């Protein structure tokens, strides 16, 4: 079987054969029929409006395809070192990266604030009354809602207050414990000024209230005003003129001056004389009780400034014989308090 030669070999064979001149295919340039032919007549370039010596070609882009060049150059990432790339793969290309744009600051547009523009009015549609509800009652409720809509639409956003600079730092105040709870006190019996013997009881009751409520009546003027409030009759009328005129007289601003004024006007003028007469003539009956005699004796002794020895002797003289028999075999005590104590013990055994 004859083997067929590859076309490539034939081509190569032909190419090798064509390089060798032969008598049938080679034409000498001297004997070529087109050697002495003149070139064809062509129109001169100037007659066609063309430049005879054209310059270099310039690529011109249509106007609608003009692009503004980027103001910021594109930063290409640095290529990886050759050692990190695989020999069988091309280097990886990364998308171009740009620096982050600067932050935009919002600037309000010129003109009136948004609140100055008229707000759209919403006109609701009254739905029909649901089943089972009185239509008249439903209509009244819807009318009430519609009457409140203008007031609700009139409410606008209240802008925040302008920024106020912070105050300088002030150290915190020291901790103050709460005040103790004050007890309840009974109001004093009103003093009218008719009976001077009740003045002492009135001042005593006021003193109790001031001791029970020291925080409520912490100033002398508060105490004076409280006492005047519980006066009655001519005693209140005596101090009324000071209060009405807004006087700052010590009689209505100082407690000691107020008490002195009461004792001067409504007190007993001969208090010491009456107290001394009472001590000299005070006696205890055989059927009487010792505690009553002791209270009356001390009440008169408080208005005097007599020494303790005189008061002890006067107290002993006013005791009945059934109590004095306790000291029949011994001398009585040398102090008034001890004499009262032993006398009370003897009266309890009686």
Secondary structure, 3 states (H helix, E strand, C coil): CCCCCCHHHHHHHHHHHHCCCCCCCCCCHHHCCCCCCCCCCCCCHHHHCCCCCCCCCCCCCCHHHCCCCCCCCCECCCCCCHHHCCCCCCCCCCCCECCCCCCCCCCCCCCCCHHHCCCCCCCCCCCCCCCCCCHHHHHHHHHHHHHHHHHHHHCCCCCCCCCCCCCCCCCCCCCCCCCCCCCCCCCCCCECCCCHHHHHHHHHHHHHHHHHCCCCCCCHHHHHHHHHHCECCHHHHHHHHHHHCCCCCHHHHCHHHHHHHHHHHHCCCCHHHHHHHHHHHCCCCCCCCHHHHHHHHHHHHCCCCCCHHHHHHHHHHCCCHHHHHHHCCCCCCCCHHHHHHHHHHHHHHC
